[in-house]
């Protein structure tokens, strides 16, 4: 495929119309017990106007990847050890702190995982939404106030003029999340990173938040990096999916391709753990074991201690698999990639969705 690169970890993210391109990103944390490789050679891209879902269990490195993109990893103990984060061809890793402040909240914005703790309790909602406008767009306070009220209206907060003067504790969880989205969209970013935007919300409110994100994406034409562990959310909202496990990607491809024919045992395990409705309900099949510590990843394939395909196979225990395409893309983008020695066998496993 044109623009594709080869790297030491296998096939890297393809070139083309990617607004954001992450190449061999490694983010490590230095601890008393050793170096924790939270993100360990991750490559992907987010195309213009598209939504990429970054999926995986808690502790696999999803949120650290997002914080690395925005250069918000606390240092010490964290550091971006190597790799590139290209935003419109500009490597964010090499920018000065001042240059990064001009990008963060302006060109790239983030909705954090916990709205209850991400909002400052001593400032009104309006003052927190206005902050980015005053810093990046140099508008007057009156202009920022008017724009803030309009933003709160756009995210469907009732009585936006009153909500602008309210404090976080006076809003429900769903209202706080809408306020966080308004803050993130204040400067019309090109890329929105949404880290578990429906965490701690009930099912109805979560569905409203996801519908709101899709509506605003269509209105503003922005790209979205959606971080989640919910495969149902992925199916409804994303164009492409990257599945993360133990610090690196194990599968990626278009959402229809990945849901039709998963190529990695871990992805299959995620699908099998989903509940089903109706007469054909089946017992949930949990993935055995836990995500390994980033201080001590197992040799060979990092998923092999939990994998149903690795039993009795020494190759899985001894040799780390490449990130490769099982089927040539035939000109279609993106290619469907898997980090599994036996991806051909995984492709033949029946998965009920």
C-alpha positions as CSV (number, residue, x, y, z in Angstrom):
1,X,0.0,0.0,0.0
2,X,1.3,3.4,-0.9
3,X,3.0,5.3,1.9
4,X,3.3,2.2,4.2
5,X,6.5,1.9,6.2
6,X,8.2,-1.1,7.7
7,X,9.6,-1.0,11.3
8,X,11.2,-3.2,13.8
9,X,7.8,-4.0,15.3
10,X,6.2,-5.0,11.9
11,X,4.1,-2.9,9.7
12,X,3.7,0.6,10.9
13,X,0.7,2.9,10.5
14,X,0.0,3.7,6.9
15,X,0.6,7.1,5.4
16,X,-2.0,9.0,3.5
17,X,-4.6,11.4,4.9
18,X,-3.8,10.8,8.5
19,X,-4.3,13.9,10.6
20,X,-2.5,12.2,13.5
21,X,0.1,9.6,13.0
22,X,1.7,7.8,15.9
23,X,4.9,5.9,15.0
24,X,6.6,3.4,17.4
25,X,5.6,5.3,20.5
26,X,7.2,4.2,23.7
27,X,6.2,5.8,27.0
28,X,8.0,4.4,30.1
29,X,7.8,5.0,33.8
30,X,10.8,4.7,36.0
31,X,9.9,3.1,39.4
32,X,11.8,1.7,42.3
33,X,11.0,-1.8,41.0
34,X,12.3,-1.1,37.5
35,X,11.1,0.5,34.2
36,X,7.4,0.0,33.4
37,X,6.8,-0.1,29.7
38,X,3.3,1.2,29.7
39,X,3.3,2.0,25.9
40,X,5.8,-0.1,24.1
41,X,6.0,0.4,20.3
42,X,2.5,1.6,19.3
43,X,1.8,2.8,15.8
44,X,-1.6,4.0,14.4
45,X,-3.2,6.9,12.6
46,X,-6.4,8.9,12.9
47,X,-7.7,10.1,9.5
48,X,-9.4,13.4,8.9
49,X,-13.0,13.4,9.8
50,X,-12.9,9.8,11.0
51,X,-13.2,8.0,14.4
52,X,-10.6,5.5,15.6
53,X,-11.5,3.4,18.6
54,X,-8.6,2.4,20.9
55,X,-9.8,-0.7,22.8
56,X,-8.5,-2.9,25.6
57,X,-8.7,-3.9,29.2
58,X,-7.8,-1.5,32.0
59,X,-4.0,-1.3,32.4
60,X,-3.2,-2.0,28.8
61,X,-1.9,1.5,28.1
62,X,-4.8,3.2,26.3
63,X,-5.0,6.3,28.6
64,X,-1.2,6.7,28.7
65,X,-1.2,6.7,24.9
66,X,-3.7,9.6,25.0
67,X,-1.7,11.5,27.6
68,X,1.5,11.0,25.5
69,X,-0.2,12.6,22.5
70,X,-0.9,15.7,24.5
71,X,2.4,15.6,26.3
72,X,0.7,15.3,29.7
73,X,2.6,12.3,31.0
74,X,3.9,13.4,34.5
75,X,7.7,13.6,34.4
76,X,9.2,12.2,36.5
77,X,8.4,9.3,36.7
78,X,7.1,9.1,33.1
79,X,8.8,9.9,29.8
80,X,8.4,9.4,26.1
81,X,11.4,7.2,25.5
82,X,11.2,7.1,21.7
83,X,8.8,7.4,18.7
84,X,7.1,10.1,16.9
85,X,3.7,11.8,17.2
86,X,3.0,13.5,13.9
87,X,0.2,16.0,13.9
88,X,-0.3,17.4,10.3
89,X,3.3,16.3,9.8
90,X,4.7,18.1,12.8
91,X,6.3,16.0,15.5
92,X,4.7,16.9,18.8
93,X,7.5,15.1,20.8
94,X,10.0,17.7,19.6
95,X,7.9,20.8,20.4
96,X,8.8,23.2,23.2
97,X,6.5,23.5,26.2
98,X,5.2,26.8,24.9
99,X,4.6,25.4,21.4
100,X,2.8,22.5,22.9
101,X,0.5,24.8,24.9
102,X,-0.6,26.4,21.6
103,X,-1.6,22.9,20.3
104,X,-3.2,21.5,23.5
105,X,-6.8,22.6,24.0
106,X,-6.7,24.4,20.7
107,X,-5.9,22.0,17.8
108,X,-6.1,18.9,19.9
109,X,-8.5,18.6,22.9
110,X,-9.4,15.9,25.3
111,X,-12.5,14.8,27.3
112,X,-11.0,13.1,30.3
113,X,-12.3,9.9,31.9
114,X,-13.9,11.3,35.1
115,X,-15.9,14.5,34.7
116,X,-16.6,14.5,38.5
117,X,-12.9,15.0,39.2
118,X,-11.8,16.8,36.0
119,X,-13.8,19.9,36.7
120,X,-12.5,22.4,39.2
121,X,-15.0,22.6,42.1
122,X,-14.3,26.3,43.0
123,X,-14.9,27.8,39.5
124,X,-18.2,28.1,37.6
125,X,-18.8,26.0,34.6
126,X,-18.8,29.1,32.4
127,X,-15.4,30.3,33.6
128,X,-13.9,26.9,32.9
129,X,-15.3,26.7,29.4
130,X,-14.2,30.3,28.7
131,X,-10.6,29.7,29.8
132,X,-9.5,28.1,26.5
133,X,-11.3,30.9,24.5
134,X,-9.5,33.6,26.4
135,X,-6.1,31.9,26.1
136,X,-6.2,30.7,22.5
137,X,-8.5,33.1,20.7
138,X,-7.8,36.4,22.6
139,X,-11.4,37.4,22.7
140,X,-12.9,39.8,25.3
141,X,-14.6,38.4,28.4
142,X,-18.0,39.4,27.0
143,X,-17.3,37.6,23.7
144,X,-16.0,34.5,25.6
145,X,-19.2,34.6,27.8
146,X,-21.5,34.7,24.8
147,X,-19.5,31.9,23.0
148,X,-19.6,29.8,26.2
149,X,-23.4,30.0,26.5
150,X,-23.7,29.0,22.9
151,X,-21.4,26.0,23.4
152,X,-23.4,24.9,26.4
153,X,-26.5,25.2,24.2
154,X,-24.8,23.1,21.4
155,X,-24.1,20.3,23.9
156,X,-27.8,20.4,24.9
157,X,-27.4,21.6,28.5
158,X,-30.8,22.9,29.6
159,X,-30.9,26.6,30.5
160,X,-27.3,27.3,29.4
161,X,-27.2,30.8,30.7
162,X,-28.0,29.5,34.2
163,X,-25.6,26.5,33.9
164,X,-22.8,28.8,32.9
165,X,-23.0,30.4,36.4
166,X,-23.4,27.0,38.2
167,X,-20.6,25.1,40.0
168,X,-19.8,21.5,39.2
169,X,-21.5,20.1,42.3
170,X,-24.8,21.6,41.1
171,X,-24.8,19.5,37.9
172,X,-25.6,15.8,37.4
173,X,-23.0,13.4,36.0
174,X,-24.4,13.7,32.5
175,X,-24.5,17.5,32.7
176,X,-20.8,17.5,33.9
177,X,-19.8,15.3,30.9
178,X,-21.6,17.7,28.5
179,X,-19.8,20.6,30.1
180,X,-16.5,18.8,29.6
181,X,-17.3,18.3,26.0
182,X,-18.2,22.0,25.6
183,X,-14.8,22.8,27.2
184,X,-13.0,20.5,24.7
185,X,-14.8,22.0,21.7
186,X,-14.4,25.6,22.7
187,X,-11.7,26.3,20.1
188,X,-13.1,23.9,17.4
189,X,-10.2,21.4,17.6
190,X,-9.2,19.3,14.6
191,X,-8.8,16.2,16.9
192,X,-10.9,15.3,19.9
193,X,-9.5,12.6,22.3
194,X,-12.4,11.1,24.3
195,X,-11.1,8.9,27.1
196,X,-13.9,6.6,28.3
197,X,-16.5,9.4,27.9
198,X,-19.4,7.3,29.3
199,X,-17.7,5.9,32.4
200,X,-19.9,6.1,35.5
201,X,-22.9,7.2,33.5
202,X,-26.1,5.2,33.3
203,X,-27.0,3.5,30.0
204,X,-29.5,6.1,28.9
205,X,-27.2,9.1,29.6
206,X,-24.2,7.2,28.0
207,X,-26.2,6.7,24.8
208,X,-27.0,10.5,24.8
209,X,-23.4,11.4,25.2
210,X,-22.3,9.1,22.3
211,X,-25.0,10.5,20.1
212,X,-23.9,14.1,21.0
213,X,-20.3,13.3,20.1
214,X,-21.4,12.0,16.7
215,X,-23.6,15.0,16.1
216,X,-20.8,17.5,17.0
217,X,-18.3,15.6,14.9
218,X,-20.5,15.9,11.9
219,X,-21.1,19.6,12.6
220,X,-17.4,20.5,13.2
221,X,-15.8,18.0,10.8
222,X,-13.3,16.9,13.5
223,X,-11.5,13.6,13.9
224,X,-12.0,11.6,17.1
225,X,-9.8,9.1,19.0
226,X,-12.2,7.2,21.2
227,X,-10.7,5.3,24.1
228,X,-12.9,2.6,25.5
229,X,-13.2,-1.0,26.7
230,X,-16.8,-1.3,25.5
231,X,-17.1,-3.2,22.2
232,X,-20.7,-2.1,21.9
233,X,-19.6,1.6,21.9
234,X,-17.0,0.7,19.3
235,X,-19.5,-0.9,17.0
236,X,-21.8,2.1,17.1
237,X,-19.4,5.0,16.8
238,X,-16.1,4.1,15.1
239,X,-14.8,3.8,11.6
240,X,-11.6,1.9,12.5
241,X,-10.5,0.0,15.6
242,X,-7.1,-0.6,17.2
243,X,-7.0,-3.3,19.9
244,X,-4.4,-2.8,22.6
245,X,-2.9,-5.3,25.0
246,X,0.1,-5.1,27.3
247,X,1.5,-2.0,25.9
248,X,1.2,-2.6,22.2
249,X,-1.4,-3.2,19.5
250,X,-2.5,-6.7,18.8
251,X,-5.0,-6.0,16.0
252,X,-6.3,-3.1,13.9
253,X,-8.5,-2.6,10.9
254,X,-11.8,-1.2,9.8
255,X,-14.7,-1.7,12.3
256,X,-16.7,-3.8,9.9
257,X,-13.7,-6.1,9.1
258,X,-12.7,-6.5,12.8
259,X,-16.3,-7.3,13.9
260,X,-16.8,-9.7,11.0
261,X,-13.6,-11.6,11.2
262,X,-11.3,-10.9,14.2
263,X,-7.8,-12.0,13.6
264,X,-6.4,-12.2,17.2
265,X,-7.3,-14.5,20.1
266,X,-7.5,-11.5,22.5
267,X,-10.1,-9.7,20.3
268,X,-12.0,-13.0,20.0
269,X,-11.9,-13.2,23.9
270,X,-13.3,-9.6,24.1
271,X,-16.2,-10.6,21.8
272,X,-16.9,-13.8,23.7
273,X,-17.2,-11.8,27.0
274,X,-20.0,-9.7,25.6
275,X,-23.5,-10.5,26.9
276,X,-26.2,-11.6,24.4
277,X,-30.0,-11.0,24.5
278,X,-32.9,-13.3,23.5
279,X,-33.5,-17.0,23.6
280,X,-30.0,-17.9,22.6
281,X,-28.3,-16.4,25.7
282,X,-25.0,-18.1,26.4
283,X,-22.7,-18.1,29.4
284,X,-20.1,-15.3,29.3
285,X,-16.7,-16.6,28.5
286,X,-14.2,-14.6,30.6
287,X,-10.6,-14.3,29.4
288,X,-8.5,-16.3,32.0
289,X,-5.8,-14.5,33.9
290,X,-5.0,-10.8,34.0
291,X,-3.1,-8.2,31.9
292,X,0.6,-8.7,32.8
293,X,2.5,-6.0,34.7
294,X,4.4,-3.6,32.4
295,X,7.4,-4.2,34.6
296,X,7.5,-7.9,33.6
297,X,6.0,-8.7,30.3
298,X,6.2,-12.4,29.4
299,X,8.7,-13.6,26.8
300,X,7.4,-14.3,23.3
301,X,3.8,-13.3,22.6
302,X,2.6,-11.2,25.6
303,X,-0.9,-12.8,25.4
304,X,0.3,-16.4,25.3
305,X,-0.4,-17.2,29.0
306,X,-4.1,-16.4,28.5
307,X,-4.5,-17.6,24.9
308,X,-6.5,-20.7,23.8
309,X,-4.4,-21.0,20.6
310,X,-1.0,-21.0,22.3
311,X,-1.4,-24.2,24.3
312,X,1.5,-26.6,23.7
313,X,3.1,-24.3,21.2
314,X,6.6,-23.2,22.1
315,X,6.7,-20.6,19.4
316,X,4.2,-18.5,21.3
317,X,6.3,-18.6,24.4
318,X,9.6,-17.9,22.7
319,X,9.1,-15.7,19.7
320,X,7.3,-12.3,19.6
321,X,4.9,-12.1,16.7
322,X,5.1,-9.4,14.1
323,X,2.2,-7.0,13.4
324,X,1.2,-8.2,9.9
325,X,-1.7,-8.2,7.5
326,X,-3.3,-11.6,7.1
327,X,-5.1,-10.7,3.8
328,X,-3.6,-8.2,1.3
329,X,-5.7,-5.0,1.5
330,X,-6.2,-5.0,-2.3
331,X,-6.1,-1.2,-2.4
332,X,-8.6,-0.7,0.4
333,X,-7.6,1.1,3.6
334,X,-6.8,0.4,6.3
335,X,-5.3,-3.1,6.1
336,X,-6.4,-5.6,8.7
337,X,-3.4,-6.3,10.9
338,X,-2.8,-8.9,13.6
339,X,0.0,-9.6,16.0
340,X,-0.4,-13.4,16.2
341,X,1.7,-16.3,14.8
342,X,-1.5,-18.2,14.2
343,X,-3.8,-15.4,12.9
344,X,-5.0,-17.7,10.1
345,X,-6.4,-20.1,12.7
346,X,-7.9,-17.2,14.7
347,X,-9.7,-16.1,11.5
348,X,-11.6,-19.4,11.4
349,X,-12.9,-19.3,14.9
350,X,-16.7,-18.7,15.1
351,X,-17.7,-15.7,17.2
352,X,-21.3,-15.0,18.0
353,X,-22.2,-11.3,18.3
